[in-house]
Amino acid sequence: MPTIDLNEKIKEDLKKIKEVNGCKTYSEAVAILMRSNKIEDIMSNFFSHIMGRLTQLSQSIENIKQSQ
């Protein structure tokens, strides 16, 4: 599972939104992002990433238990 730096991805998206829409602040860009459908994609990717990490953690715990 590839690791995605979600913070960097969101920062890039906000920078683009800010430039395209002529926003003066990142708060304005966040508001535009929140009203868009893209936020659903970001949240879906975020939760998929978290679930992948939790699965890896669970497997590591099982491996440790089995090795004892």
N, CA, C and O of each residue as an XYZ file, in Angstrom:
272
protein
N       0.847     -1.175      0.000
C       0.000      0.000      0.000
C       0.895      1.241      0.000
O       1.700      1.428      0.912
N       0.753      2.080     -1.015
C       1.611      3.267     -1.058
C       1.254      4.266      0.033
O       0.084      4.467      0.358
N       2.271      4.875      0.581
C       2.053      5.884      1.612
C       1.845      7.234      0.938
O       2.652      7.653      0.108
N       0.771      7.903      1.294
C       0.456      9.212      0.738
C       0.589     10.227      1.860
O       0.004     10.066      2.931
N       1.363     11.271      1.606
C       1.463     12.336      2.596
C       0.246     13.231      2.418
O       0.247     14.148      1.598
N      -0.786     12.950      3.197
C      -2.055     13.653      3.044
C      -1.938     15.134      3.355
O      -2.603     15.954      2.721
N      -1.103     15.486      4.318
C      -0.921     16.903      4.638
C      -0.396     17.670      3.432
O      -0.879     18.759      3.122
N       0.592     17.099      2.754
C       1.159     17.764      1.578
C       0.134     17.851      0.458
O       0.044     18.871     -0.226
N      -0.641     16.784      0.267
C      -1.675     16.775     -0.779
C      -2.718     17.854     -0.510
O      -3.112     18.581     -1.422
N      -3.160     17.959      0.718
C      -4.164     18.968      1.074
C      -3.582     20.371      0.916
O      -4.257     21.275      0.424
N      -2.329     20.551      1.334
C      -1.682     21.863      1.176
C      -1.613     22.265     -0.297
O      -1.875     23.415     -0.647
N      -1.255     21.301     -1.160
C      -1.190     21.579     -2.597
C      -2.566     21.961     -3.133
O      -2.702     22.922     -3.891
N      -3.575     21.208     -2.738
C      -4.942     21.496     -3.191
C      -5.390     22.881     -2.740
O      -5.978     23.631     -3.519
N      -5.115     23.220     -1.494
C      -5.516     24.532     -0.977
C      -4.781     25.665     -1.693
O      -5.360     26.714     -1.975
N      -3.508     25.440     -1.981
C      -2.734     26.459     -2.697
C      -3.332     26.701     -4.082
O      -3.468     27.845     -4.517
N      -3.692     25.604     -4.776
C      -4.298     25.732     -6.105
C      -5.644     26.445     -6.026
O      -5.931     27.328     -6.835
N      -6.458     26.066     -5.063
C      -7.773     26.698     -4.891
C      -7.599     28.185     -4.615
O      -8.320     29.019     -5.162
N      -6.639     28.502     -3.765
C      -6.387     29.902     -3.402
C      -5.992     30.718     -4.634
O      -6.479     31.830     -4.835
N      -5.104     30.153     -5.454
C      -4.641     30.856     -6.652
C      -5.757     31.000     -7.686
O      -5.968     32.087     -8.223
N      -6.467     29.917     -7.964
C      -7.501     29.919     -9.004
C      -8.659     30.843     -8.646
O      -9.180     31.551     -9.508
N      -9.059     30.838     -7.390
C     -10.226     31.609     -6.972
C      -9.887     32.997     -6.436
O     -10.779     33.757     -6.061
N      -8.607     33.322     -6.403
C      -8.199     34.641     -5.926
C      -8.461     34.857     -4.443
O      -8.731     35.975     -4.006
N      -8.379     33.782     -3.678
C      -8.606     33.883     -2.231
C      -7.447     34.642     -1.583
O      -6.289     34.489     -1.971
N      -7.782     35.454     -0.600
C      -6.754     36.206      0.118
C      -6.166     35.385      1.260
O      -5.011     35.579      1.640
N      -6.955     34.477      1.800
C      -6.491     33.667      2.933
C      -6.744     32.187      2.658
O      -7.539     31.817      1.795
N      -6.044     31.363      3.420
C      -6.277     29.928      3.306
C      -7.643     29.553      3.875
O      -8.225     28.544      3.475
N      -8.153     30.351      4.796
C      -9.492     30.088      5.341
C     -10.542     30.138      4.240
O     -11.464     29.322      4.215
N     -10.401     31.092      3.334
C     -11.326     31.178      2.203
C     -11.199     29.945      1.313
O     -12.199     29.406      0.838
N      -9.962     29.503      1.091
C      -9.729     28.314      0.268
C     -10.320     27.076      0.932
O     -10.884     26.216      0.253
N     -10.195     26.980      2.253
C     -10.773     25.847      2.988
C     -12.290     25.844      2.833
O     -12.896     24.789      2.644
N     -12.900     27.019      2.912
C     -14.356     27.113      2.758
C     -14.784     26.628      1.378
O     -15.781     25.916      1.253
N     -14.047     27.002      0.351
C     -14.361     26.544     -1.010
C     -14.188     25.035     -1.104
O     -15.018     24.346     -1.696
N     -13.110     24.523     -0.520
C     -12.867     23.077     -0.534
C     -13.983     22.328      0.179
O     -14.430     21.281     -0.290
N     -14.431     22.856      1.303
C     -15.488     22.193      2.075
C     -16.805     22.146      1.299
O     -17.582     21.206      1.460
N     -17.059     23.144      0.466
C     -18.292     23.171     -0.317
C     -18.205     22.295     -1.563
O     -19.222     22.013     -2.195
N     -17.013     21.871     -1.915
C     -16.838     21.076     -3.131
C     -17.011     19.591     -2.827
O     -17.007     19.171     -1.670
N     -17.160     18.825     -3.874
C     -17.255     17.370     -3.724
C     -15.895     16.753     -3.443
O     -15.816     15.604     -3.008
N     -14.831     17.494     -3.683
C     -13.485     16.958     -3.511
C     -13.207     16.575     -2.058
O     -12.405     15.681     -1.791
N     -13.870     17.253     -1.122
C     -13.641     16.940      0.292
C     -14.016     15.487      0.584
O     -13.398     14.844      1.432
N     -15.024     14.973     -0.114
C     -15.410     13.573      0.069
C     -14.278     12.646     -0.353
O     -14.008     11.648      0.315
N     -13.614     12.975     -1.460
C     -12.486     12.168     -1.920
C     -11.335     12.218     -0.922
O     -10.712     11.198     -0.624
N     -11.062     13.410     -0.413
C      -9.969     13.565      0.553
C     -10.255     12.754      1.812
O      -9.377     12.052      2.313
N     -11.483     12.851      2.323
C     -11.836     12.117      3.540
C     -11.810     10.610      3.296
O     -11.369      9.847      4.155
N     -12.278     10.185      2.136
C     -12.256      8.763      1.795
C     -10.819      8.253      1.754
O     -10.519      7.191      2.300
N      -9.929      9.008      1.108
C      -8.518      8.625      1.055
C      -7.901      8.609      2.445
O      -7.107      7.724      2.766
N      -8.262      9.586      3.271
C      -7.744      9.665      4.629
C      -8.145      8.427      5.430
O      -7.306      7.804      6.080
N      -9.437      8.073      5.380
C      -9.900      6.926      6.149
C      -9.337      5.619      5.606
O      -9.056      4.702      6.378
N      -9.170      5.520      4.298
C      -8.542      4.329      3.720
C      -7.105      4.203      4.214
O      -6.647      3.110      4.546
N      -6.404      5.322      4.260
C      -5.021      5.346      4.738
C      -4.957      4.899      6.201
O      -4.115      4.078      6.566
N      -5.846      5.439      7.033
C      -5.878      5.085      8.457
C      -6.209      3.603      8.629
O      -5.577      2.918      9.433
N      -7.187      3.109      7.887
C      -7.563      1.695      8.002
C      -6.406      0.795      7.575
O      -6.185     -0.257      8.175
N      -5.676      1.198      6.553
C      -4.512      0.429      6.124
C      -3.456      0.369      7.214
O      -2.860     -0.682      7.453
N      -3.226      1.493      7.870
C      -2.250      1.537      8.969
C      -2.700      0.679     10.149
O      -1.891     -0.019     10.759
N      -3.986      0.733     10.465
C      -4.510     -0.078     11.566
C      -4.397     -1.566     11.252
O      -4.114     -2.371     12.138
N      -4.615     -1.925     10.005
C      -4.472     -3.319      9.591
C      -3.025     -3.767      9.754
O      -2.765     -4.861     10.255
N      -2.082     -2.928      9.334
C      -0.663     -3.249      9.495
C      -0.297     -3.400     10.966
O       0.440     -4.316     11.331
N      -0.801     -2.520     11.799
C      -0.539     -2.577     13.234
C      -1.096     -3.863     13.826
O      -0.427     -4.528     14.618
N      -2.306     -4.211     13.447
C      -2.940     -5.430     13.938
C      -2.137     -6.667     13.529
O      -1.952     -7.585     14.328
N      -1.663     -6.685     12.288
C      -0.861     -7.819     11.820
C       0.459     -7.904     12.577
O       0.921     -8.998     12.903
N       1.061     -6.762     12.853
C       2.316     -6.746     13.609
C       2.105     -7.279     15.020
O       2.935     -8.031     15.532
N       1.009     -6.899     15.645
C       0.694     -7.380     16.994
C       0.494     -8.888     16.974
O       0.985     -9.591     17.857
N      -0.222     -9.390     15.973
C      -0.441    -10.837     15.853
C       0.883    -11.567     15.657
O       1.099    -12.625     16.248
N       1.766    -11.016     14.838
C       3.075    -11.634     14.610
C       3.891    -11.681     15.894
O       4.565    -12.676     16.163
N       3.838    -10.624     16.683
C       4.562    -10.589     17.957
C       3.995    -11.632     18.910
O       4.752    -12.341     19.573
N       2.674    -11.734     18.986
C       2.034    -12.718     19.864
C       2.424    -14.134     19.467
O       2.695    -14.972     20.327
N       2.454    -14.406     18.158
C       2.777    -15.748     17.685
C       4.236    -16.103     17.917
O       4.568    -17.276     18.086
N       5.106    -15.111     17.926
C       6.528    -15.389     18.100
C       6.908    -15.604     19.564
O       8.023    -16.035     19.857
N       5.993    -15.309     20.480
C       6.310    -15.464     21.908
C       6.015    -16.845     22.395
O       6.224    -17.144     23.571
